[in-house]
Amino acid sequence: MTDTLKIAFVKARWHSDIVDQSLVGFNARLQEAGRAAEVDTFDVPGAFEMPLLAKKLGASGKYDAVVCAALVVDGGIYRHDFVAASVVEGLMRAQMDTGVPVFSVSLTPHHFQPSEEHLGFYHQHFVKKGEEAANAVMMIADLEV
């Protein structure tokens, strides 16, 4: 078990008011678990830019884990499917190339609208997803490999 986890948390700026809630949930869960962690945050324009930064952060040797968060929405064209698939593939490649675990809090809803109902739902959903990412980071960090 690692004493103090060193984590890089990458956040896409599209829908930042929602995406930032994943970091809130992440930090809250670490604190609730009593887990010592240093979390460095990095902002990128959108989800598409996350894999390269994840790879660079993993290769730096400074981090035990990299967490990436984004909301890729269906804007009425099919481009979001290509972006989402490329991001997930790139994040997987980053962890395989560097040996540092990379976690995704990247969601691709097909029916997102900037309505009060959807904004409220995804705001809370990203808090929950951040908590789940913290649980996953702690679980992987505690593996005896």
C-alpha positions in Angstrom: 0.0 0.0 0.0 1.3 3.4 -1.0 1.5 5.9 1.9 0.6 9.1 0.1 -0.9 8.8 -3.4 0.3 11.2 -6.0 -2.5 11.7 -8.5 -2.9 13.8 -11.7 -6.5 14.8 -12.3 -7.1 16.1 -15.9 -10.4 18.0 -16.5 -11.8 19.0 -19.9 -13.2 22.5 -20.0 -16.3 21.8 -22.1 -19.2 21.8 -19.6 -16.6 22.6 -16.9 -19.4 23.4 -14.4 -20.4 19.8 -14.6 -17.0 18.1 -15.2 -15.4 19.9 -12.2 -17.9 18.1 -9.9 -15.9 14.9 -10.5 -12.9 16.4 -8.7 -15.2 17.4 -5.8 -16.5 13.9 -5.5 -13.0 12.4 -5.9 -11.4 14.6 -3.2 -14.4 14.0 -0.8 -14.1 10.3 -1.2 -10.4 10.2 -0.5 -10.9 12.4 2.6 -13.8 10.2 3.8 -11.5 7.1 3.4 -8.8 8.9 5.3 -6.4 8.4 2.4 -3.4 10.7 2.1 -3.2 12.0 -1.4 -1.7 14.9 -3.4 -3.9 15.7 -6.3 -2.5 18.0 -9.1 -5.1 19.3 -11.5 -4.6 20.0 -15.2 -7.2 21.6 -17.5 -7.4 20.8 -21.2 -9.8 22.3 -23.8 -11.8 19.2 -24.4 -11.8 15.4 -24.0 -9.8 14.9 -27.2 -6.8 16.5 -25.6 -6.8 14.2 -22.5 -5.0 11.1 -23.8 -1.8 12.8 -24.8 -1.5 14.7 -21.5 -2.4 11.4 -19.6 0.5 9.7 -21.4 2.9 12.6 -20.7 1.9 12.7 -17.0 2.2 8.9 -16.7 5.6 8.9 -18.3 6.8 11.7 -16.0 7.3 9.2 -13.2 5.6 11.7 -10.8 2.2 10.0 -10.4 0.7 6.8 -9.1 -2.4 7.4 -11.2 -3.9 9.7 -13.7 -7.7 10.5 -13.7 -9.3 12.1 -16.7 -12.8 13.7 -16.7 -15.0 15.0 -19.5 -18.5 15.3 -20.7 -18.8 14.5 -24.5 -22.3 15.4 -25.6 -24.4 14.5 -28.6 -24.7 17.8 -30.3 -27.0 16.5 -33.0 -24.2 15.1 -35.1 -22.4 11.8 -34.8 -19.0 13.4 -34.1 -19.3 12.7 -30.3 -19.2 9.0 -30.9 -15.8 9.3 -32.7 -14.5 11.6 -30.0 -15.6 9.3 -27.2 -14.2 6.2 -28.7 -10.9 7.9 -29.6 -10.6 9.2 -26.0 -11.2 5.9 -24.3 -8.8 4.2 -26.7 -6.2 6.8 -26.1 -6.5 6.6 -22.3 -6.1 2.9 -22.5 -3.0 3.2 -24.7 -1.6 5.8 -22.3 -1.8 3.4 -19.3 -0.5 0.5 -21.3 2.5 2.5 -22.7 3.5 4.1 -19.3 2.5 1.4 -16.8 0.6 4.1 -14.8 -3.1 3.4 -14.3 -5.3 5.9 -16.1 -9.0 6.2 -15.0 -11.8 7.7 -17.0 -14.6 9.8 -15.6 -15.7 10.6 -19.2 -19.4 10.3 -20.0 -21.1 10.5 -23.4 -24.9 11.0 -22.9 -26.9 10.7 -26.1 -29.7 12.9 -24.9 -28.1 15.8 -23.0 -29.8 19.1 -23.2 -28.7 22.2 -21.1 -32.0 22.1 -19.3 -32.3 22.6 -15.5 -33.2 18.9 -15.1 -30.2 17.6 -17.1 -27.8 20.1 -15.6 -28.8 19.1 -12.1 -28.7 15.4 -12.9 -25.2 15.5 -14.5 -23.9 17.8 -11.8 -24.7 15.2 -9.2 -23.8 12.3 -11.4 -20.3 13.6 -11.9 -19.9 13.9 -8.1 -20.8 10.2 -7.8 -18.5 9.3 -10.7 -15.6 11.2 -9.0 -16.2 9.1 -5.9 -16.2 5.9 -7.9 -12.9 7.0 -9.5 -11.4 7.6 -6.1 -12.5 4.1 -5.0 -10.9 2.6 -8.1 -7.6 4.5 -7.6 -7.4 3.3 -4.0 -8.2 -0.3 -5.0 -5.5 -0.4 -7.7 -3.0 1.4 -5.5 -3.5 -1.3 -2.7 -3.0 -4.3 -5.0 0.1 -6.3 -4.2 1.6 -6.9 -7.6 
